[in-house]
């Protein structure tokens, strides 16, 4: 590091010691809220979490054929599989164990964000040294700590949440580390280890979520333009970064490509494009010519009844609910293609979602930016000031664009929203005076207060949930499992579902597998299209429907909110309203 670079990146140990109490306050709030979310959600597992758990188990029992998965990335599964293998909890405590793991991942994400924030303050203070010559100031360290942790808490606990069994919190760790490393490269603080670390972190991020594969190349491009060396001198550093990325990511890519019989880094993006752009947002658990390319599925499910449409899944894949264990298997043969009208529809929907996310979900940050920029200068000058911080804005905008072409979800873009707002607020320039320093601090605190006020109802709901807390044996999914046992189902039996089947953790608790389904996007019995055609006039199931279910190997049918005239005809209450079971003859 040169003398000039050293002078532009002052030591922060003194400033950090002054702000340690403020940091500790946010760490405490984060840990308390994260632990509360994890505890409240500890009694259930959603559909994504069920797949990650069962894929993780496949890895740790050595079932490589079924562990390598084209849809679900492996790293989160590895963590869950390892944790359950080590702890080996009874099934009733399995979901609690998973949420404890989620909380521990969240705790690590606080450390990753703290690393990122420290590098951000170095970046900001180097900027402040330059602005001081122009008699200008930007946000203080204290204001950045308040703003930074406000963004972190909002994105992690409101947009992603610890309650959801998804890899997004885990991915945030690698994104914060990667951008923190990029800041060090920008400041001229990089060594060979720095570049190797960047490639390794991006590789781990890809293993966490395949969407980071294309975004990694955006971050690598940012890295290239940040290196303060001639082209010939920059190439070795980039080679180190790329080599580290390949070493970490390529073993899984090779295994997955061999498994699929074609080069691939993952099929999640491909299927999302086919579902939401080519398929007009219609996502079925099975593929039966929904897409206008006239292709046939390579692994079709068996349609056992036409009206209503009932499908059997057989034993092609393991898992409590096979269609969701690996959607890329059931949709093998889908070829996404550009569709102007479909793409236009998706982009319009994405724009509406982004506007809602910014203006309804984050109005407080818009308010703060407008107040500060209204004070700081004309529009052209403001845009120039913001563009200086492209290091933060380019990855954010690239992610917004990528998801905007397919599907926008708040948890997908949560970290990129943090980077976007940091880039925006770094552009603030105000005259160096006590009055403007105070204004910046007041605006930062005001934004956090507005966040707190807006989401105080969420906090109240969390407190109420804690007061009404109950044991795992009283959870609705555990009660369903107990009801199935009382109805005579044995571990290893197969069942069918009328209605929405993916949220099937109750079936795992009962150790049964779902092998047939009357498809619906909602749970209720009556939500199934043409469901009345499987009934006789008095409400009983038609004999040919019963036979079709029996032929799949199912020993019972499970349904939600069965109408009274139907439930009187052979259905049994599972003991948790409004779920019913219809035992089938053996």
N, C-alpha and C positions, 0 to 999 in steps of 0.2 A: 504494500500500500504506500502510495506516495505521500509526501508531507502535505501536499494540497488536499488530498483526499482525507487524510487524518484530521486536518483542521476543519473540514466540512462535516465530519461525523463525530461530534463531541461525545465524551463519556457521559453516560446517563445515570451512573450509580447514585449520585447525589439527588437528582430529580426523582429517581425511582424510590429512594428511601422516603422522600417527602410524600409520595402518593401511595405508599404501601397500604395505608389505612383505607383509602378509597378503593384500591384494587381488592383488598380483603373483603370489603363490604359487598362488592359485586360477585366475588367468588362465593361468598356465603349465600347470597340470594340465589345464584345459579344452582348451587348444590341443593338447597332446600326445595326450590321449585322442581328441579329435575327429579329428586327423590320422591317428591309428592306425585308427580305425573307417573313415574314408574310404579309406585305403590298402588295407586288407584287403578291402573290398567293391568295389575299383576295376575288377574284371574282369568284372562282370556287371551287368545292368540287369533289374529286376523289371518286372512287367506295367504298373504305374502309371507308372513312369519311361519305359517305351517309348512310352506314349500322350503324355506331356508332351513328349518329345523330338520326336515326329513332328508334333504340333500346333504346336510352336514353329517347326519348319521350314516349315510351311504359312504361318504369319504372315510369315516373312521371305522367302518366295518370292512373296508377294502373292496367295496362294490364299485369298482371304477366304471364299469359299463353304465351304471345308472347315476353315478356321482357327477360325471362330466356332463354339463347341462348348457344348452345353447341359449337359454333365456335368462336364468338367474346366475349372476356372477358369483365366484366362489368364496371370496375372502370372508364375508359376513357369515356364510354357512360354515366355514372352517372354525370361526370363533365360537359359534353356537354349538357345533358338533363337539369341539374340544371341551367346552365348558360342561356340557351335559355328560360327556364321557367321564370327566374327572369327578364332578359332583355326584353324578348318577342319582338324581333325585327321584322319589316316587312320582308316578305320573300326576298325582294331584298337586305336586309342587313344581312341576316342570315349567309352567307358564311364569311362576314367580321367579324361578332361576333365570329364565330368559330375560325378564325385565330388570333383574339385578345386573345382568351382563350389559343390557342397554344403558343402565345408569352409569356403570363403570366406563363404558365407551364415551358417554357424555362427559364424564369427569376428565377423561384424557383430552377431549375436544376443547375443554377450558384451557388446558395447558398449551395445546396447539395454538389456540387463539391468542394466548398471552405471548407466546413466541412471536406470532405475527404482529401483535400490537407493539411489542418492543422494537421490532424492525420498522414499523410504521412511524414510531416516534423518532427514530434515527433519521428516517426520510424527511419527516416534517421539520426537524431541527436543522438539517442541512438546508432545507428550503428557507427556513427562518433567517439563517445567516445571510443568504443572498438578498432576502427581502429587506433586511435591516439597512442595507446600503441604500435602498430606495425609500426608507422611512415608512415601510409597510409592515403589517403583522398578519399572521394567520391564527387559527385556533391554538390555544395554549395546550400544554401537555394534559393538564387537568380536564379541560374541555374534551380533548380527544379520548381520554379514558372513559369519561361519562358517555360520550357519543358512541365510541367503539363498543363498549359493553352493552349499551342500549341496543345497538344493532345486532350484536351477538345473541343476546337474550331473546330478542324478538324473532330472529330467524330460527334459532335452535329450538325454542320452547313453544313458539306459536305456529311457525310455518312447517317445521319438521316434527317436533315433539319427541320426547323420550318414550311416550306411550306406544308409539307405532313400531312394530318389529320390521324395520326397513334398514337398508345400509346407508341412508342419507346422512345420519350423524357421523358414522364412521368415515364416509367420504369427505365430510367437512374437515376432518383432521388433516387429511392429505392435501386438500385445497389450501387451507390456511398455512400449512408448512411450505407448500410449493410457492405461494405468493410471497411469503416471508423470505424465502431463499432468493427469489427474483429481486426483492428489494436490496438484499445484500450485494447481489451482482451489480445492480444499478449504482450502488454507492461505492463500488470498487473494493468491496470487502471479501471477494470470492477467492477461494483456493481450489485446488483440484478436488478436494473433498466436497466442497460446495456444489460443484457441477455433478459429481457422482450422486450426491444426496438428492439433487433435483430430479435426476433420471429415475432413481430408486423410488422416490415419493410418487412420481407420476405413474410408475409401473404398479405400485401398490394401489393407487387410486383406480387404475384401470381394472385391477383384479376385484375391486370393490363394486364398481359399476361400469359397464362397458361403454356408457355414454362418455366417459372421460377419455376413451381412446382417441376420437377425433379432436376433442378439446385439448388433449395433451400436445398435439402438434401446433395448436394456437399458442400454448404456453411456451413451447420450444421456440417458436418464431419470435415471441416476445423476448425470450432469453437471448437469442442471437442479436437482436437489435439493441439490447442493453449492454452487451459486452463492449467495454471501452478499449478496444484493440483494433489494429488493422485486420483485414479479412483473413490473411494468412495466419495471423496469431490467434484469431478467434476460432478457427476450425478445430484445433485440438481440444479446446474446451467443450465445444458442441459435440465432438466425437465422444468424449467421456460421458456427457449427459445422455446421448442417444444410446451408447453401449449399455449403460446402467439400466435404462428403460427396457431395452431389448432383453437383457439378462433376466430381469424380473418378470416381464410380461410374456415372453415368447414360449416358455414351457407350457403354459395353459393354452395359448393360441395354437400351438402345434397339436396338443392332445385334443383340443376341441375340433380342429380342422380334420384330424384323422377320424375322430368319432363321427363327424358329419359327412365325411367323404368329399369335402370341398374346402377351399381356403375361407376362413371366417374368423373374426375376432369376437363374434357374438351376434345373435339374431334378434335381440330386443328391439333395436332401432328399425331393422327391416320389417319386423312384424308390426311395430307401432305404425309405421308408414302405411303398410297394407291395410291395417285395421281402420285407421283414422282418416287417411287420405283416399285410398282406393275403395275402402269399405264404408265410407260415409259415417264413420263413428260406430258402426255396428260390430261389436266384439262378442263372438260366440265362443263357448268353450271348445267347440268342434268346428271343423271347416267342411262345409258342404256347398261349394260353388257360390259363396257369398260375393266373390270378387269377379269383376267383369273381364277376366283374362282367359276364361274357358279352360283353365288348367285343373287337373285332378289331384286330390291329395294323395301323397305317397303312403300315408298311414291313416286311412279313413276309419272313423268310428262306425259302428253298425247301427243303422236306423231300425229300431225294432217296432215302431208304431208311427203311423203317418199323422194322425190327427187325434190328439195333440202329438207334436213331434217328440218322440222319446228315443234317446240314444243310449247305447251300451258301450262301455269302455274296455271291456275284456280285461286281460292281464298283461297288456303290452308293457306297461310301466308300473313300478311300485308306487307307493304313496297312498295316503288316505283318500285323496281326490285326484286320480291320475291325470285328468286334463290340465290341471294347474301345476302338476309336478314339473312338466316341461312342455309349455305351449309350442316350442319350436319343433317338437317331435310331431305333434298332431297337425301342425300347419306346414310340415315339410312339403315343398313343392310350390308354395306361394312365391310369386315373383313380383315384387313391387314395381310399379311403373309410374312415370309422370302422368298426372291427370290434372289438366289446367283447372277445370271446374272444382274438382275435389281439393286441389291445393288452395284455390281461392277461398273456398269455404273454411278450410282449416286456418288459414292466415287471418281471416276475419274473426273467427272464434278466438284465436290466440290474442289478437289485438284487444278484443273485449275483455279477455281474462287479465291481460297486463294492465289495462286501464283500471279494472276493478281492484287489482292487487295494489297498484300505486295510489289511487285516489280514495279508495274505500278502506284499504288495509293499512296504508302508510301515509296518511295525510299530514301527520305531524312532522315527518322529515321534509315533505314538500314545503310546509309552512316555514320550517327553519331555514331551508335553502333560499326561499324567496325573501325572507327578512334580511338575511345577510347579503345576498346578491343585489337586492334593491339598494342597499347602502353602499355597495362596493364599486359600482361603475356602470358603463353603458353595456349593451348586449354584446357587441362585437368583442369588447375587452373581456367580458365574462366568459365567452366561448373560448377565447384564446387561453385564458387562465385555466379553464377546465381541461382543455386539450393537452396541456402540459403533463397531465397525470394519466396518460394513455396506458401506462403499466397496469392500472386497476380497471380502466374502462374497457379495454380491448377484450380481455377474457370474459367480462360480464356481458358485453354486447354480443360477442360470439355465441355464448351460451343462450342468451335470449333468442337469438336468431335461429339457432339449431332446434331448440325446443318449440319455437314458434311455428316451424314448418311441419311439426308432427303433433305434439301435445304439450300443453303447458300445465304444470302442477306446481303449487307453491313450494312444496318440499324439494322439487327438482332444482329450482332456481334460487333457493333461500340464500346460499352462500354468495352467489353471484350478485344478489341484491345488496349484500353487505359491501362487496367490492365496488359496486356501482355508486352507492351513496358516499363511500369513502373518497372515490375519485371526484365526486361532485363537491364535497365539502373541502377537499384539499385546494380547490381553486379559489377559495375565499381570500380576498385581499382587502384590508382596511387600513386607514391611516393609523400610525403608531401613537396611540394616546390612551390614557387611563379609561376614558369613556368608552372607547371601542373595545378595549380588552374586556371590560365589564359586560358589554353587550354580547360578545361571543360566549362568555360563560353563562349568561342568563339564557341565551337561546338554546345552548346545549342542555341545560338543566330543564328548560321548559319543554323541550321535545321528549325527554324521558318522563316528565310528569304527565304529559298528554298520553304517552304510551300506557303509563300506569293507570290513568283514569279510564281510558278506552277499554282496557282489559281487566278492570277491577271485577266485572261480572264473572269472568273466567276464574279469577281467584276465589270469589265467593262460591262458585260451583265446586271448586276443588276442596274448599273447606267443608262444604256440605257433604261432599262425597266421603271425606275422611270421617266425619261424624257418623255417617250411616254405614260405615265399613262393616264387612262381614267376612267369614272364613271362606276358604276355597271350596269347601264342600257345599256351599250355598250358591255358588256361581251358576248362571243359567246353563252354561255348557256342561258343567259337571252334573247338574241335575238331569240334563238330557241323557247323558251317558248312563247315569243310574237308572233312569226310566227305561232305557233300552235293555239293560240287564234284567230288570224286573219283567220285561216283556218276553224274556227267554232267549235273547241274543247272547251268543258266546263269543269270546275273543277269536278273531280270525273270520267271523261271519262277514257276509257281504250284504249291503243294503242299497236301496234305490231312494231317490229324492224327487219329490214334486215341488218345484220352485227353485230358488237360487241355492246352489250347492257349494260354491267355493268356500264360504265361511264355515268350514266343516271341522273345527277343532273338537267339537263334541264327538265326532266319529273316531278321532284319534284317542280321545279319553276312553271311549268304549272299546277301542282296539278292533274296530270294524272298518271295512273299506267300501267306499261308494263306487258302485259299478254301473249304475244306470241313472238317468236323469230326464225328467220332463223339463225342458229348458225354460228359464225365465231370468230376467235381470232383477227380480224382487223375490222376497221369500214367500209371500202369501200364496196359498193354494190357487186362488182365483186369478193370480197374475199370469198364469200359464195360458198362452193363446190356445183357444179351443179346448180348454180343460173339461168343459161340460160334455164333450164327445166321448170321454172315457167313462162316463157314468150312465147308468140306467135311469129310467124315469123316477124311481124312488130314491136315487142318490147313491146306490151301491156301485162298486167298480164292475165294469163289464168283464165277463169271463175271459175274453181274448186279451184284455189288458192285463189281467192277473197272470195269465199264462205267459205273456210276453215278458213280464218282470221275473217270473219264476225261471224262465229259460236263461236268464242272465246269471243265475246263481244267487240272486238276492233272496234273503230270508225275511225281509221286511221292507216296507215303504215308509219314509219319514216325510212329514209335511207340516207346514206352518199355517195356523189360522184356517183350519178346515171348517167349512160351513156346517151348521148344526144338522141339516138334513142329510149331509154326507157322513158326518162323524158318527151318526147313529148306526151306520152300516159297517160294522167290523173294525172301526178305528178305536184305538185306546189312547187315553190321555197320558202323556209322558210325565205328568206331575209338575210341569212348568208351563204355564199358559204362554202362548197358544199352540204348543207343539203336540203333534199326534203321531202315533205309529200304527201301521197296518201290518200285522204279522202275516207272512205268506206260508202256505202249506209246505212242509218239508218233503 
